[in-house]
Amino acid sequence: MFAVSTALLLTALGSTTYWLLDVEFRRDQTRVLDDTVALIQTIFRQNEDLVETLQREIPLDLEALHFHKYQLRIQDEKGKKLYETHRFPAMSAEAIEKMPVFSEGKLGEGTVWTQGDDSFLIVEAWAVREKNSRERIRLMVALDTSQTTRTLTNYRRALIVLVGLGVLLAAFLAGLISRRGLRPLSMMTRLVQRLKVDQLHQRFSSRRWPQELVPLAQEFDRLLEEIQVGMERLSHFSTDLAHELRTPLTTMMLQAEVTLAQERSLEVYQDVLGSSVEELERLSTLVERLLLLARTEAARPHLEPQKIAVRELVENLVEYHLTAHPRDQVVIQIPAEAELVGDRRLVEMALGNLLSNTSKYSTFPVRVEWIEHVNEWIIAVQDRGPGIDPEHLPYLFDRLYRVDTSRTSASHGLGLSLVRSAMRAHGGDVHLHSVLGQGSRFQLHFPRPSDNTTFHSAG
């Protein structure tokens, strides 16, 4: 494209220069012809013996014209030749008849005549002896334009050669510049192609890149960081999940092998089967919650937003999850008219998990608050429990992470992961502030939807 543009530009510049040269040459030639015709007309008026005067004056005039040589033919009104220079072009009578004859002082464009390698610009005009006189002669002035024609021809050839060389040079330079310009991008491409799963720690911004590629390198680093964190979490999750599945399966296998090693009573078989059923129920619950977590993380494009009466929802969830606790120990600080827009199923799941954890691990009283800002709604659940050790806080929302790692714990470590997934499906998040010995405060942040968001009614 660059080479084509260069060719078009050079052609346009060269053609314009050629046209200006041609126009200037023609203007100069026309001026010489005008002057020559005017000279002959003056000689004709001032001298009775025209031929003798021309034989004396014309050589002198031609000697003065170094670059514009002309040839002359003079005829009387009947076509008889009165005077002619020796190099006047040999023109046929038919060609002469077709030439326009101009009046005195009104010369127009001449006629181009080519003879061998020579070219001429010829004009034909009348010359009158005196004003209103009938005595007149016919002048034919042929200006030799051979040198001008050769100059323009050579210029045209040189222009073609220069345009061709310019295109080749432009193509070479364009290729060279493109290779140099694309070299960093090619290097970045090779680095990306060489990336493996065990090389996600590499960073692009550590190298020196052109200014235009710095944002791209930074975006690659950000993406690699996210992939690395995701891979590490996936690895940890796979390890934890394998542990969660292996332990009950190993327990059931050992119990079965020991039981089958010798004859047992019916009560022993019933105890072993009952223990296996408990472990299987625990595994079934774990699988169901994992499936629920996967569906929640994929739910954002399929949310069904609707207006939700917050106080009514909280009262129903408190009644369900905190049924064994005194009602006066649960403080609900939510106005009756409070509403938010969200997917009711996910909101119930997120808030229900927080209240369920409060029931299991915290002491009362429990306070549920409603906070409304310009760009978001917040539901806060605060307890007066033992709090959470700071070392657990960074991992508390990870899958299968448990503060209590004993086998007696009924938790699978998925409840808070479900809360975070539900909130992120809404475009919000969950925040936790906990102090040992003072309690914990969970905040669910729901972003306000834009004005053009469509949603269903709560019914």
N, C-alpha and C positions, 0 to 999 in steps of 0.2 A: 504494500500500500504506500509505503514511504517512497519507494522507487517510482511508482506510477505518479504520485503527486509531484515528485521532483521533475519527471519527464514533462508533465503538463505545464509546470511553472517555467521550465527552461524553454519549452516550445512557445509559450505565450510571450515571454520576454524577447526571444529571438525573432518571432514573427512581427511583433510590434516594432522592434528596431529595424527590421527589413522594410516594413511598410513606410516608416518615417524616412529612411534613406531613399526609397523609391520616390516618395512624394517630393522630397527636397531636390533630387536629381531632375524630376520632371519640371518643377518650378524653375529651376536654373535654366533648363533647356528652353522652356517657353520664353523666358526673358531674353535669351540670346537670339531666338528667332524673331521676337518682336523688334529687338534693336536692329537686327540685320535688315528686316523688311523696311523699317523706318529709314535706315541709311540709304537703301536703294531708291526708295521713293523720293528722298531728298535730292539725291544725285540726279534723278530723272527730271525733277522740276528745275534744278539750277543749271543744268548743262544740256546744250543742244546736241553735242556729240556724245551720246550716252555710252556707246561701245568703247570709245577711246578712253573716256573717263573711268569706266569700270576696269579696263585693262590696267590702268594705272593705280586705282584705289583699292581694288579687291585684294591684290597680293599684300599690300601694306596692312589691310585690316586682318587678313588671315595670319600674318606674321605676329600681329599683336595678340591674337587669340591662341594661347599655348594649349589650352585644354578643349576648346570648342571649335573644331574645324567644320566649316560648312561648304557646301557646293551650291552653285547658282546656275539657273537657266532662265533666260528672258525671251519671251515671244511677243510678237505683236498681236493685235486683236484678231488677226486671221489665222494665227497659229504658226507664223513663220518664226524660226529660231533666230534671234538677234545676238544672243551671247550665251555661252555655256562654259563652265570650268571643266577641266579635263577629267575629273573624277566624279562627275555627276552620275548618279545611278541610272543604269539603263532600264527605263520603265516603258512598258508597252503603252500604245495609244489608248487601249481599253482601260488600263489602270488609271491613266491620267484623267480620262473622261469621268471616272467615278469619284475623283477627288473633289471636295468642295472648294470653291473659289471665294475667298473672303473679300469683303470691301475694305477700303483703306481705313485703318484704325480700329477694325473690328475682327481681329484674328481669333479663331477658335482653336480647338485641339487639332493637332496635326495627324498625319497618317504615318503609321510605322511601315517601313519597307525594308525587307531583308534581301541581301544580295551576297551569296556565299557566306563568308564569316563576318561580313560587315552588316551593320544595321543603321538605318537612317530614320530620322523624324522629319517629315516633309510637310510644309505648308505652302499653299498657293493663294496669291492675292493679286488684286488689280492695283495699279499705280496710275494716277491721273496727272497730266502735265500741269494743268491749272484747274482751279475750281470752275465748275460748269463747262469744262473743256471736254470735247469728245475724244481727244487724243489720249490713248491709254495703252499701257503694256501689261503683260501677264508675267508675274514673278513666281518662280518656284525655288524655294530655299530648302535644301536638304542638309540637316544637321547630322554630322557623324556621331552616333551614340554607341559605337562598337565598344569603346573603352568602358563606358558606363554599364553596358549590358554585361560585359565580362566581369566587371567588379561585383555586380549584383549576383551573377551566377556563382562566382567564387565564394561570395559571402554565404549564399544559400547552401553550398556544399559544406563549407566550414561549419555552418550552423547545424546541419544534420550530423556531422561528425561530433561536434561538441555536445549536442543533445545525447547522442548515443554514449559517449564517454561519461557524460554527467549521470546518465541512468545507471551505467555499470558501477561508477564510483559511489552513487547513492545506495545502490543495492548492497555493495560491499560494506559501506559504512553502517547501513541499517542492520545488516547481519552481525557485524562486529559489535555494535552498540547493544543489539538485542541479546547477544550471547553474554556480554558483560552485565547487562541489566538483569537478565534472568538467571545468572549464575547463583546468586543467593537463594532464589526461589527453588532452583534445582537442588541446591544443597539441603534446603529445608525438606524438599520432597524425599530425598534419599534418607534423611534422618527419620522421617515419619515411616518410610518403608522398612527401616531396620529396627523399628521399635518392637519389642517383645513384651510379653506379660511381666517378665522379671526385670524389665528395664523402665518401668513406669516412673522411677525416681529421677530420670533424666529431665532436664529443663532446657527449653529453647532460648529463653531470655538471657541465659548465661553467656551466650555468644554475642559477637558484635554484628548486628544486622543493619542494613540501610534503614533510614528513618521510616520509610513507607511500610517496612515489614515488621517493625517493632510491635504495633498493636496485634498483628497476626501471631507473632511469637508469644505474646502475653496471653492471648486467647488459647493457644495450644497448651501453655503451661497450666492455665486454669482448668482446661478440660482434662489434662493428665492428672492434675491434683484430685479432681472429682473421681476420675476412673480409679486412681490408686486407692483413695479412701473407700470407694465402693467395693473394690476387689478385696481390700483388707477386711471390711465388714462382712462381705460374703464368705471369706475364708473362716473368719471367727464364727459366723453364723452356722456354717456347715459343720465346723468342729463341735460347736455347742449342740447342734441338732443331733449329730451322731451320738454324742454323749447322752442326750436326753432319751434317745431311742434305745441305745445299747444297754443302759443300766436296767430298765424294767425287763427287757428281753432276756438279758443274762440272768436276772433274778428268777424269772419264770422258768428258764431252761434248767437252771441248777435245782430249783424246787422239783421240777418234773423228773430229772434224772435221779435225785435222791429218793424221791417217792417210789419210783419204779424199780429201784435197785433191789427191793425185797417186798414181801407181802405187807400191806398196811391195812389198818382198820378202815371202816367206812367213814368214820369221823375225820381221820387224817386226810383221806382223799377229798372230803368236802372242804376242809380247811385250805388245802392246796389250791383246789379249784376256785374257792372264794377269793383267795389272795390273787390268783391269776386274773379273775374277773375285775378286781380293783385296779390292777395294773393296766389291763386292757381298756378299762373305762378312762383311766388317766391318759393313755396313749390316744384314744379316740378324741378326747377333749383337746389334747395338744394339736392333733391334725386339723380339727375343726377350726381352732383359733388361728392356726397358720393359714388355712384357706381364707378365713375371714380377713386376715391381715393382707393377704395378696389381693383380694377383691377390693379392699379399702384403698390400697395404694394405686389401683388402676381405676378408681371410681371418679376421679376429677372430671374427665370429659363427659361423664354420664350422670352428673349430679342433677337432682330434681329440687331446685331451690323453691322454698315456700316461706310464707310468714309464719313464725312460730311464737306463740305466747309463752314467754320465758318462765314467768312465775308458775303457771299451771304445769309446765313440763317439769320444773324442778320439784314441785310438791309431789307429783306422781312418782318421780324417781326416788325421792327421799322416802316416800311411803313404801316403795318396793325394796330398796337396798338397806335402809336403816330401820326396818320394821321392829328389830329386837332392842332398839335403843329408845330412851325417853324422848318424846317429841319436843319437850321444852329445852332439850340440849342442842337442838338444831335451829339456828337463827337464819332465816331467809330474808335478806335485805334486798328485795327486788320489788319495784313498783308493779302494780297490777297491769298497767298499760305497756310494760316493757315488751318489745318485740325485736326479733332478729330475723334475718333471711338466711336460710341454709337448708341443707338436706336433713330432714327430720330424723331419718334412720341413723345417720352418722353422728348427729348432735347428741341423740339419746345414748349412743354407744360410748362417745367420748366422756360425757358427763356421768354416765352410769358407772364407767370404770373408775373414775375418780372417787365417787361416793362409795363404791364397793371397796376400794383400797382403804378409804377412811374407816369403814366399818371394821376392817380386818386388823389394821396396824396402828390406828390412832386412838387417842382418848378424846373425850368430849369436854367442852362444847365444840360444835362445828358451825362455821358461818359460811353461808353462800351469798356472794355479793354480785351486784350488777353495776357495771361502770360503762358509761356511754361517752364516746368521743366523736369528733367530727368525722373521722375516717375509719372508725372501728368500734365494735362492741366487745366488752370483756365480761366473762363470767369467772369469778374467783371462788375457789374452795379452800378454806383455811381451817386448820385444826390446831389443837394444843398438844399434839403427840410428842414422841421422843425426838422427832427430827431425823434427818438423814446425814450420815457422815459425809463430809465434803469429798472424800476419795471416791464415793460412788456416784456423785452428781453427774460427771461427764458421760457416764455410761448408762444412766438410769432408763433412758428411752430406747436403748438398743434391744434388739430382739433376744429373747431368752436370757436376759441379764436379770439376776436376782440378788438382792442384798442378803437374804437368808438362803444359803446354798444347801441347807440340810435337806435330806430326803423326806423329812416329816412335813416340810412346807408344801401347801397345796398349790402354790403359785407356779406358773410356767414361765414367768418373765416376759409375757406378751401383752399384758394389759396396757401398760404405758406406751408400748410401741403402737398399739391400736389407737390410743388417744392422739399421739403425734401424727399418725397417718391420716386420721380423720380430719384433723385440723389443717394439715397441709393440702388435703384434697379440696378444702374450702379456700385455699390461698392464704390461710392464716398460720398460726403456730401455737404451741403451748410453752409457757415459761414456768420455771420452778424456783422458789426461794425457800431455803430450809436452813434452820439453825438448830444444832443439837441442844436438846433440853427445852426448846421453846415451841417447836412445831414446824409445819410446812405450809406453804401457800402455792397452790397451782392456779395459773391464770390461762384461760382459753381465749385467744384473740381471734375474733371474727371480723374480716374486712367488710366494710359497707360496700354493697354493689353499686355500680354506676346507675345513673338515672334511667338509662334505656334497658336495664336488665328486666327480663320477663320472669315471673315466678307464679307458682300456684298458691291458692289459698290454703290455710291451715286445715280446713275441713277435708 
